[in-house]
Amino acid sequence: MAKARHSLVWMTLQENLRGILVTILVVGVCALAIGIPIARQSSPIVNVERLTGTVVNVLNTTPDPESSAGRGFSYLYGIRLDQNDRLVFVYGDATAPRAIGSKVSVERQHRRNDTETYRLLRQ
């Protein structure tokens, strides 16, 4: 009986080997596609620099009820940096809104994997 069971498993495996390998490959690629951005964001901060800039754009970012529990309402600010005239986008809290044309302080965080993130500072 055990011999028949093993031969049945072996025949099933031989017939479905291509599908099994394709499934493993697809799951692996999906895991990498999800894991790489998470790994980039979790890189430690190695340098912090305080910059100033001017608000040039404000976007209303309505929270998604499924993924924003406890985060509340926020704005996405387009800020033109005074240092190099570069436009960066930074999320800001709705409790302290900034008007277009106002000067704001921004913290640039340089990470070990050579990415930069920006944080709007409260004034």
Buried (B, 14 or more C-beta within 10 A) or exposed (E): EEEEEEEEEEEEEEEEEEEEEEEEEEEEEEEEEEEEEEEEEEBEEEEEEEBEBBBEEBEEBEBEEEEEEEEEEBBEBBBBBEEEEEEBEBBBEEEEEBEEEEEBBBBBBBBEEEEEBBEBBEE
